[in-house]
Structures are given as C-alpha cells and as structure tokens.
Amino acid sequence: MLELYHHGSSVCAAKVRFAMAEKGVVPDEMHYIDILKGEQFDPDYLKINPKAVVPALVHDDHIINESTVICEYVNDAFDGPPLMPEDPLARARVRLREKAVDEQLHPACGELTFVCCHRHILMRLGEEKLREFLGSTPDQSVTTTWKERKKELVRLGFEAPGIDRTFRLYDDYLSKMNEALERNKWLAGADFSLADVALTPYVNRLDMLSMSGMWTGGRFPFVEAWFGRIKAMESFAPAFLDWCPADLTNDLRTFGAQSWPDVKQIIGIK
C-alpha cells in the first residue's frame, strides 16, 4: 500500500509527484491536505508529519517524510527509469543540488511565496482565524525560525526584514543553474536526474507567480531552454499544474503579477 499526502501548490509535494511520475510509480491513495486552510495542523496528520508540512509518504505502514528523502526512496525502492546517475561524481553533483535546495532555496521559496501571494490569501481568513493559523505552526517546521518568520512575512510583506536578500538569493541560484546548463543539457550532466527534479518546482513557482522575467529576455537563456524541455515532458502538467486548484492558480498568477514590479526593483531588472 502506497499513500501520498500532498497539496496542489506545495513545491515539495510537486517534486515528489514529479519523481514518482518519471519513475512510473502510482500511489494507491492520494490524500489532499489543504495547507492554506490549516489541514496540516490536524492531530491525525501531525502523527504522520510532526512538522505539519507536506508531502508525506506512507509505504506499507512505514512513514517517510522530507521530500528529498522521499524522492531518493522512490528511486531506490521501485523499478523504473533510474533517476540517479551511475557515475559517482555525477551522483555527488545531484546530491549537492539537493542539499542546496533543502538548506537555502526551499526556505527562500517559502518566504517569496508568502510575501508575493499567500499573505493575501490568508488575509481573507479574518483576523481571528489568521492569528489561529499563524499560531498553529510548530516550533520546528520549514526552519527552526519559520513560525515567527511567517508572521513577519504575512504582516509586513515586502517590508519584512531581509526579504531583499531572499529575492537576491533566488536570483543567484538561477544564475548558477544557467552556468551549469551552459555546460550540460541537464543539471548533473547529460541525463535527466533527481537534480532536475529538485530544482523544477522552484523555477515553476516563479513561472506560476508570473515572474518568468527572472530568466527570460536573455537573462538566463540556458535556464529558459532547460525549463522549456521540462515543460514539454509528459509528466510535467500532471505533477505541477493539474493538482493546483483553479482559484489558487489564479491567485498565484494575479498576486505574483502585482508583486513583480517590487521584485524587479530588488534584483535590478530594468
């Protein structure tokens, strides 16, 4: 029995859906956890994932959390096309990409998403329910400081301390990707791998936020070509687009477009 707990716009959940699709693994059950309504704080779900985040994978009653771990588990535990190269140096390059995502890019994506979109969605809850939502985040979640940081992001938006560094960090990662892709078709070498799986959600998040200008227009042409290849894959739409509800897709696009002028100013796009 294979069960996946996930959410439509979660970058980590999308990453796992992408890896499973490319591996040819189909869960027996898909449990949708609406993280913008606070369903991740349900006591029954907290027994599965105490950090109150998605995704979570349950395989024959064994719980596997953390999206990078889940992706590697899926690659190791199931038959299908390999998502890790055989060459040890290439495998090391994959793991360096995964490590960078987990340690820096993912927290940055959380901040970017809340400032540009999710804060506006949460404001619809009303003050009382908003306080309840913000107070429900466990002390140990996306980061050890995420509970208080999320409050700052929701309340202050682009005025939150250090948010300019967050956007510049994201832009720097796109630049590093562009350098790697100038040398190779895929991020870890000649073949598609978990390195590409790991980075795709974070570029797609920008795309869904109407911020593809961060790499188009000649800024990062090799990222643009790489993402074009990714979007042409049969698994892309089911993994990244189809599970995101239409109203949430619209909110990401609309609020992201409204935020784009501020983002352009921060990273220096004319």
C-alpha positions in Angstrom: 0.0 0.0 0.0 1.5 3.3 -1.1 -0.1 6.6 0.1 0.9 10.2 -0.6 -0.2 13.1 1.4 0.2 16.3 -0.6 -1.0 19.8 -1.6 -1.6 21.4 -5.0 0.8 24.3 -4.8 3.4 22.8 -2.4 6.8 22.8 -4.2 7.9 19.8 -2.1 4.8 17.8 -2.9 5.1 18.7 -6.6 8.7 17.5 -6.5 7.6 14.1 -5.2 4.8 13.8 -7.7 7.3 14.6 -10.5 9.8 12.0 -9.3 7.1 9.3 -8.9 5.7 10.1 -12.4 9.1 9.8 -14.0 9.8 6.6 -12.1 6.4 5.2 -13.2 5.2 4.8 -9.6 1.4 5.4 -9.0 0.2 5.7 -5.4 -2.7 3.6 -4.3 -4.1 6.6 -2.5 -3.6 10.4 -2.7 -4.6 12.4 0.3 -5.0 16.1 -0.3 -4.0 18.3 2.6 -5.1 21.9 2.1 -2.3 23.8 3.8 -3.9 27.2 3.2 -6.9 26.1 5.3 -4.7 24.6 8.1 -5.4 21.0 7.5 -1.8 20.2 8.1 -2.4 21.0 11.8 -5.0 18.3 12.2 -3.8 16.0 15.1 -4.1 12.9 12.9 -1.9 14.4 10.3 0.6 15.6 12.9 1.1 11.9 13.9 2.3 11.3 10.3 4.3 14.5 9.9 5.0 16.4 13.2 6.4 19.4 11.3 2.9 20.0 9.8 4.2 20.1 6.2 3.7 18.1 3.1 4.4 15.8 1.5 4.4 12.6 3.5 4.7 9.1 2.0 3.3 6.0 3.7 4.5 2.7 2.3 3.1 -0.4 3.9 2.6 1.5 7.2 6.2 2.9 7.1 6.2 6.7 7.1 8.8 8.6 5.0 9.0 12.4 5.4 11.2 15.1 3.8 10.7 15.4 0.0 14.4 14.8 -0.9 14.4 11.6 1.2 11.1 10.5 -0.4 12.4 11.1 -3.9 15.5 9.0 -3.2 13.4 6.3 -1.6 11.1 6.1 -4.6 14.1 5.8 -6.9 15.7 3.1 -4.7 12.6 1.1 -3.8 10.8 0.8 -7.1 11.5 -0.4 -10.6 11.6 2.1 -13.4 13.9 4.5 -15.1 16.8 5.4 -12.8 16.8 9.0 -11.5 20.3 8.8 -10.2 23.4 8.5 -12.5 25.7 5.6 -12.1 28.9 7.7 -12.1 29.9 8.6 -8.5 30.9 12.2 -9.5 27.6 12.8 -11.2 25.7 11.3 -8.2 27.7 13.8 -6.0 26.6 16.6 -8.2 22.9 15.5 -7.8 23.3 15.5 -4.0 24.9 18.9 -3.9 21.9 20.3 -5.8 19.5 18.6 -3.4 21.5 19.9 -0.4 21.5 23.4 -1.7 17.7 23.3 -2.3 17.0 21.9 1.1 19.2 24.3 3.0 18.7 27.6 1.2 16.4 27.6 -1.8 13.4 26.0 -0.2 13.3 28.4 2.8 13.8 31.3 0.3 10.9 29.9 -1.8 8.6 29.8 1.3 9.4 33.5 2.1 9.0 34.6 -1.6 5.6 32.7 -1.9 4.2 34.2 1.3 5.3 37.7 0.5 4.1 37.7 -3.1 0.9 35.6 -2.8 -0.1 33.6 0.3 -0.2 36.5 2.7 -3.1 37.9 0.6 -4.9 34.6 0.7 -4.5 34.3 4.4 -5.8 37.8 5.0 -9.2 36.5 3.7 -9.5 34.4 6.8 -10.2 37.4 9.0 -8.1 38.5 12.0 -9.2 35.8 14.5 -8.7 32.9 12.2 -5.4 34.4 10.8 -4.0 34.5 14.4 -5.1 30.9 14.9 -3.4 29.8 11.7 -0.2 31.6 12.4 -0.1 30.3 15.9 -0.6 26.7 14.9 2.8 26.3 13.1 5.1 24.0 15.1 8.3 25.5 16.5 10.2 23.1 14.2 8.8 23.4 10.7 10.3 24.6 7.4 13.1 26.1 9.6 13.6 26.5 13.3 12.5 30.1 13.0 9.7 29.6 10.5 6.9 30.2 13.0 7.9 33.7 13.8 9.2 34.5 10.3 5.9 33.5 8.7 4.2 36.1 11.0 6.6 38.8 9.8 6.1 37.9 6.1 2.3 37.9 6.4 2.1 41.0 8.4 4.8 43.1 6.8 5.1 41.7 3.2 7.9 43.5 1.3 8.7 45.4 4.4 9.8 42.2 6.3 13.4 42.4 7.4 15.8 40.8 5.0 13.3 40.0 2.3 15.5 41.7 -0.3 18.3 39.1 0.4 15.8 36.3 -0.2 15.0 37.5 -3.7 18.7 38.1 -4.5 19.5 34.6 -3.2 16.9 33.1 -5.6 18.2 35.1 -8.5 21.8 33.9 -7.7 20.5 30.3 -7.9 19.1 30.9 -11.3 22.5 32.3 -12.4 24.3 29.2 -11.0 21.8 27.0 -12.8 22.5 28.9 -16.0 26.2 28.3 -15.7 25.7 24.6 -15.2 23.3 24.2 -18.0 25.7 26.0 -20.4 28.0 23.0 -20.0 25.4 20.2 -19.9 21.9 19.5 -21.1 20.7 18.6 -17.6 21.8 19.9 -14.2 24.0 17.0 -13.2 25.3 16.0 -16.7 24.0 14.5 -19.9 21.0 12.7 -18.3 17.8 13.9 -16.5 18.1 13.1 -12.8 16.9 14.0 -9.3 18.9 17.2 -9.6 16.4 18.4 -12.3 13.5 17.0 -10.2 14.8 19.0 -7.2 15.1 22.4 -9.0 12.0 22.2 -11.2 9.4 23.2 -8.5 11.4 26.3 -7.7 11.5 27.6 -11.2 7.9 26.6 -11.8 6.9 28.5 -8.7 8.3 31.7 -10.2 6.5 30.9 -13.5 3.2 30.4 -11.7 3.8 33.7 -10.0 4.1 35.5 -13.4 7.8 36.0 -12.7 9.4 34.2 -15.6 11.1 37.5 -16.4 13.7 36.4 -13.9 15.2 34.2 -16.6 13.6 35.2 -19.9 14.5 38.1 -22.1 18.1 36.9 -22.4 18.9 37.0 -18.7 19.5 33.2 -18.3 19.0 31.6 -21.7 20.1 28.1 -20.7 17.6 28.1 -17.8 14.9 29.2 -20.3 15.8 26.3 -22.6 16.0 23.8 -19.8 12.6 24.8 -18.4 11.2 24.6 -21.9 12.4 20.9 -22.0 10.9 20.3 -18.6 7.5 21.7 -19.5 7.4 19.6 -22.6 7.7 16.4 -20.6 4.5 14.3 -20.4 4.7 14.2 -16.6 5.0 18.0 -16.1 1.4 19.1 -16.2 0.0 16.3 -14.1 2.8 16.8 -11.4 2.8 20.6 -11.3 -0.4 22.1 -12.7 -3.3 19.7 -12.6 -3.3 19.3 -8.8 -3.3 23.0 -8.2 -7.0 24.3 -7.9 -8.0 26.9 -10.4 -8.7 29.5 -7.8 -5.2 29.0 -6.3 -3.6 29.0 -9.7 -5.3 32.3 -10.4 -4.3 33.8 -7.0 -0.6 32.8 -7.7 -0.7 34.4 -11.1 -2.6 37.6 -10.1 -0.8 38.4 -6.8 2.5 37.4 -8.3 2.0 39.9 -11.2 1.1 42.6 -8.7 4.3 41.8 -6.8 6.6 41.7 -9.9 7.5 45.4 -10.0 8.8 45.2 -6.5 10.8 42.0 -7.3 12.2 43.6 -10.4 13.4 46.6 -8.4 15.1 44.3 -5.8 17.0 42.2 -8.3 17.8 45.1 -10.6 15.8 44.3 -13.7 15.0 47.4 -15.8 
